[in-house]
Amino acid sequence: MTSTTPQNAPFGSILTDVMAITWYRKGQWETSELKAVGPIEMHPAAHVLHYGSECFEGFKAYKWADGSVHLFRMDRHIERLRQSARSLLLPEPDANQVAEMVRAVVDRSRSAVPDAPGALYLRPLLFGTMPNIGAATTPTDEACLVVLASPVWDYFSGGGRPLSVYLEEHATRCASHLGMVKTGGNYAAALGPTLAARRDKNADQVLFCPGGEVQEAGAANFLAIKEGHILTRGLDSTFLHGVTRDSLLRMAPELGYRVEERNFTVDELIEWVKTGEAALSGTAAVLSGVGTLLRGDKRYQVGDGEIGANTKRLRTALTSIQHGTAPDRHGWLTRV
Ligand SMILES: *Cc1c(COP(=O)(O)O)cnc(C)c1O
């Protein structure tokens, strides 16, 4: 029998015991409160349960060797939450209020922040609570915002084992105008193709490539990497604008990489990986190397099939800033 100790608990399966919560009622956000994590009372006619009015964020607080705790690019994540809310016509949260809620949760969860390479994962969540099952084409006028925290450990320490990725050229991850919105419905839409690829192709992840153009994985962005060169799709509405992607692209020139942001095809990617590298980027994945691409019934080895040297180098450059062992030249960290 195996027991689940925290260090091998699946990502997100453990929460700290405190959450911050606030409600939007009568046209305004109420004062937020800290509460014990537990059920929220909600009407079964709540807008989110019928019409999917929901969005969320995910980012991390890191404990440094001196015991201090630092949030990575919180402002950027809060801005993305506000943008998701606008796209879904949910009441837009106030940036300062969300930041206060996050700080309060981190402060009260301080003893639960794992040492490096672990972190405290923060999960702000916004959903529509207006009780009206006739509101299919009406935005919610009531909402709830919650901030949860989850201690997470490093599942891919040192970059982990190389991933095998199925190239999905038919099914789309989500509606093409909502790819940049971090909303639960997009995950529900991607679940079928993801499970099919796991079952039928033995793939770890799916890389969505609708119409033969490389887009992103189910929950991570995609980067093609070579010595001195990074290629990734340019920002458009079809995929999530990852903060990890943005951070890597901003660090890349300092590390001697030329960044190319443009559309590229699966055929071009197959050519690229004969000698190049490929990786998935995201708060949870950090930068995870791809060892194999699967297309139909064909397998393509990425480089030598191991995690590439440039992938490792970029990953370490990013995690060194997050863990405070390299200087934060971009002002990305907020001490709590
Ligand atoms: C959250 C997410 C990412 C990664 O975004 P980060 O800001 O880097 O964590 C990428 N793709 C999808 C679909 C996501 O939901």
The ligand as an ORCA input file, in Angstrom:
! r2SCAN-3c Opt
* xyz 0 1
  C      -2.677     28.840    -17.380
  C      -2.451     28.362    -18.757
  C      -1.193     28.452    -19.390
  C       0.048     28.916    -18.698
  O      -0.023     30.238    -18.272
  P       1.025     30.777    -17.214
  O       0.596     32.176    -16.996
  O       2.371     30.665    -17.809
  O       0.879     29.923    -15.992
  C      -1.104     28.057    -20.713
  N      -2.163     27.556    -21.369
  C      -3.376     27.447    -20.790
  C      -4.506     26.903    -21.577
  C      -3.554     27.850    -19.466
  O      -4.755     27.729    -18.893
*
